[in-house]
Amino acid sequence: MKCPFCNQDNTRVVDSRPVEDTNSIRRRRLCDACGRRFTTYEKVESIPLNVIKKDQNREQYDRSKIQSGILRACYKRPIPIEKIEEMMDAIEGEIFNTEEKEISSTRIGEIVMEHLKDLDAVAYVRFASVYREFKDVSTFMDELKKFMN
């Protein structure tokens, strides 16, 4: 690591600690040449992921889109935000563990529904009704019957 003050590359780590709420490490460094200290952050590099939409367009993966759908499904439900965040982390872990560069929005929706089914029945049905684009009451009832069995 080069020193930002004198541009020498002989620096050493004097302190390391994890950064809360992220997968990164904060490192305090000391330059052997000029004696000045500076801070760096190390972060795990993630594979860029593209989502293949239903119309076959591709767009960059965006956690906030999944999160907003889940929050809408869980609206006015007795679910602590910590549980929703844990579920989001699990969903995102499952998505990135495929180690693919592309994933279909259909597969993401299925993963979300699997997790919502375990979390809250009403949130599951709300999400499914939007995701599966129910056209009438009978398709809605068919999904409810599947869930009940």
C-alpha positions as a Markdown table, in Angstrom:
| # | Residue | x | y | z |
|---|---|---|---|---|
| 1 | Met | 0.0 | 0.0 | 0.0 |
| 2 | Lys | 1.4 | 3.4 | -1.0 |
| 3 | Cys | 1.6 | 6.2 | 1.5 |
| 4 | Pro | -0.8 | 9.0 | 0.4 |
| 5 | Phe | 1.6 | 11.6 | 1.8 |
| 6 | Cys | 5.1 | 10.6 | 0.4 |
| 7 | Asn | 4.1 | 7.9 | -2.2 |
| 8 | Gln | 6.4 | 5.3 | -0.8 |
| 9 | Asp | 5.2 | 1.7 | -0.8 |
| 10 | Asn | 6.8 | 0.6 | 2.5 |
| 11 | Thr | 3.9 | 0.9 | 4.9 |
| 12 | Arg | 2.8 | -1.5 | 7.6 |
| 13 | Val | -0.4 | -2.3 | 9.4 |
| 14 | Val | -0.5 | -1.2 | 13.1 |
| 15 | Asp | -4.1 | -1.9 | 13.8 |
| 16 | Ser | -7.0 | -3.8 | 12.2 |
| 17 | Arg | -10.6 | -4.0 | 13.2 |
| 18 | Pro | -13.9 | -5.0 | 11.4 |
| 19 | Val | -16.3 | -2.3 | 10.3 |
| 20 | Glu | -19.7 | -2.8 | 11.8 |
| 21 | Asp | -22.6 | -3.7 | 9.4 |
| 22 | Thr | -20.3 | -4.4 | 6.4 |
| 23 | Asn | -17.9 | -7.1 | 5.2 |
| 24 | Ser | -14.9 | -4.8 | 5.4 |
| 25 | Ile | -11.8 | -4.3 | 7.6 |
| 26 | Arg | -10.5 | -1.0 | 8.8 |
| 27 | Arg | -6.7 | -0.9 | 8.8 |
| 28 | Arg | -4.5 | 1.8 | 10.5 |
| 29 | Arg | -1.2 | 2.0 | 8.6 |
| 30 | Leu | 2.2 | 3.6 | 9.3 |
| 31 | Cys | 4.5 | 4.8 | 6.6 |
| 32 | Asp | 8.1 | 3.7 | 7.4 |
| 33 | Ala | 9.5 | 6.5 | 5.2 |
| 34 | Cys | 7.8 | 9.6 | 6.5 |
| 35 | Gly | 6.3 | 8.2 | 9.8 |
| 36 | Arg | 2.7 | 9.4 | 9.1 |
| 37 | Arg | -0.4 | 7.3 | 9.8 |
| 38 | Phe | -3.4 | 6.8 | 7.5 |
| 39 | Thr | -6.4 | 4.6 | 7.4 |
| 40 | Thr | -7.5 | 2.1 | 4.6 |
| 41 | Tyr | -10.5 | -0.1 | 4.2 |
| 42 | Glu | -10.5 | -3.6 | 2.7 |
| 43 | Lys | -13.7 | -4.9 | 1.2 |
| 44 | Val | -14.5 | -8.2 | -0.4 |
| 45 | Glu | -14.9 | -7.7 | -4.1 |
| 46 | Ser | -18.2 | -9.1 | -5.3 |
| 47 | Ile | -19.0 | -10.5 | -8.7 |
| 48 | Pro | -21.1 | -8.0 | -10.7 |
| 49 | Leu | -24.5 | -9.6 | -11.1 |
| 50 | Asn | -27.1 | -8.9 | -13.9 |
| 51 | Val | -30.8 | -9.6 | -13.5 |
| 52 | Ile | -32.6 | -10.9 | -16.6 |
| 53 | Lys | -36.1 | -9.4 | -16.5 |
| 54 | Lys | -39.2 | -11.0 | -17.9 |
| 55 | Asp | -38.9 | -9.0 | -21.1 |
| 56 | Gln | -35.3 | -10.3 | -21.5 |
| 57 | Asn | -33.8 | -6.9 | -20.7 |
| 58 | Arg | -30.8 | -7.0 | -18.4 |
| 59 | Glu | -30.1 | -4.6 | -15.5 |
| 60 | Gln | -27.6 | -4.4 | -12.6 |
| 61 | Tyr | -28.7 | -6.3 | -9.5 |
| 62 | Asp | -30.2 | -3.8 | -6.9 |
| 63 | Arg | -30.8 | -5.0 | -3.4 |
| 64 | Ser | -33.2 | -2.1 | -2.7 |
| 65 | Lys | -35.7 | -3.4 | -5.3 |
| 66 | Ile | -36.0 | -6.7 | -3.5 |
| 67 | Gln | -36.1 | -5.0 | -0.2 |
| 68 | Ser | -38.9 | -2.6 | -1.2 |
| 69 | Gly | -41.0 | -5.5 | -2.5 |
| 70 | Ile | -40.5 | -7.4 | 0.8 |
| 71 | Leu | -41.3 | -4.3 | 2.8 |
| 72 | Arg | -44.5 | -3.7 | 0.9 |
| 73 | Ala | -45.5 | -7.4 | 1.4 |
| 74 | Cys | -44.8 | -7.1 | 5.2 |
| 75 | Tyr | -46.6 | -3.7 | 5.6 |
| 76 | Lys | -48.5 | -3.6 | 8.9 |
| 77 | Arg | -47.5 | -7.1 | 9.8 |
| 78 | Pro | -46.1 | -7.9 | 13.2 |
| 79 | Ile | -42.6 | -8.6 | 11.8 |
| 80 | Pro | -39.6 | -7.0 | 13.4 |
| 81 | Ile | -37.3 | -5.1 | 11.0 |
| 82 | Glu | -34.4 | -7.3 | 12.3 |
| 83 | Lys | -36.1 | -10.4 | 10.9 |
| 84 | Ile | -36.7 | -8.7 | 7.6 |
| 85 | Glu | -33.0 | -7.7 | 7.4 |
| 86 | Glu | -31.9 | -11.3 | 8.3 |
| 87 | Met | -34.2 | -12.6 | 5.6 |
| 88 | Met | -32.8 | -10.1 | 3.1 |
| 89 | Asp | -29.2 | -11.2 | 3.9 |
| 90 | Ala | -30.2 | -14.8 | 3.5 |
| 91 | Ile | -31.9 | -14.1 | 0.2 |
| 92 | Glu | -28.9 | -12.1 | -1.1 |
| 93 | Gly | -26.5 | -14.9 | 0.1 |
| 94 | Glu | -28.5 | -17.4 | -1.8 |
| 95 | Ile | -28.5 | -15.3 | -4.9 |
| 96 | Phe | -24.7 | -14.6 | -4.8 |
| 97 | Asn | -23.9 | -18.2 | -3.9 |
| 98 | Thr | -24.9 | -19.3 | -7.3 |
| 99 | Glu | -21.7 | -17.7 | -8.5 |
| 100 | Glu | -23.3 | -16.9 | -11.8 |
| 101 | Lys | -23.0 | -13.6 | -13.6 |
| 102 | Glu | -26.7 | -13.5 | -14.5 |
| 103 | Ile | -29.9 | -14.6 | -12.7 |
| 104 | Ser | -33.5 | -14.3 | -13.8 |
| 105 | Ser | -35.9 | -12.1 | -12.0 |
| 106 | Thr | -38.2 | -15.2 | -11.9 |
| 107 | Arg | -35.6 | -17.1 | -9.9 |
| 108 | Ile | -35.1 | -14.2 | -7.5 |
| 109 | Gly | -38.9 | -14.0 | -7.0 |
| 110 | Glu | -39.0 | -17.8 | -6.2 |
| 111 | Ile | -36.2 | -17.4 | -3.7 |
| 112 | Val | -38.0 | -14.5 | -2.0 |
| 113 | Met | -41.3 | -16.4 | -1.9 |
| 114 | Glu | -39.6 | -19.5 | -0.3 |
| 115 | His | -38.2 | -17.2 | 2.5 |
| 116 | Leu | -41.5 | -15.3 | 2.9 |
| 117 | Lys | -43.5 | -18.5 | 3.3 |
| 118 | Asp | -41.4 | -19.3 | 6.4 |
| 119 | Leu | -41.7 | -15.8 | 7.8 |
| 120 | Asp | -45.3 | -14.8 | 7.4 |
| 121 | Ala | -48.3 | -16.3 | 5.5 |
| 122 | Val | -50.0 | -12.9 | 4.8 |
| 123 | Ala | -46.7 | -11.4 | 3.5 |
| 124 | Tyr | -46.2 | -14.5 | 1.3 |
| 125 | Val | -49.7 | -14.2 | -0.2 |
| 126 | Arg | -49.2 | -10.4 | -0.8 |
| 127 | Phe | -45.9 | -10.9 | -2.5 |
| 128 | Ala | -47.2 | -13.9 | -4.6 |
| 129 | Ser | -50.2 | -11.9 | -5.7 |
| 130 | Val | -48.0 | -9.2 | -7.3 |
| 131 | Tyr | -45.2 | -11.6 | -8.4 |
| 132 | Arg | -47.5 | -14.2 | -10.0 |
| 133 | Glu | -49.7 | -11.5 | -11.4 |
| 134 | Phe | -53.0 | -13.1 | -10.4 |
| 135 | Lys | -55.6 | -12.3 | -13.0 |
| 136 | Asp | -58.7 | -13.3 | -11.0 |
| 137 | Val | -59.9 | -14.6 | -7.7 |
| 138 | Ser | -59.7 | -18.3 | -8.7 |
| 139 | Thr | -55.9 | -18.1 | -9.4 |
| 140 | Phe | -55.6 | -16.3 | -6.0 |
| 141 | Met | -57.6 | -19.1 | -4.3 |
| 142 | Asp | -55.5 | -21.8 | -6.0 |
| 143 | Glu | -52.3 | -20.2 | -4.5 |
| 144 | Leu | -54.0 | -20.0 | -1.1 |
| 145 | Lys | -55.0 | -23.7 | -1.3 |
| 146 | Lys | -51.4 | -24.7 | -2.2 |
| 147 | Phe | -50.2 | -22.7 | 0.8 |
| 148 | Met | -52.8 | -24.3 | 3.1 |
| 149 | Asn | -51.7 | -27.8 | 2.2 |
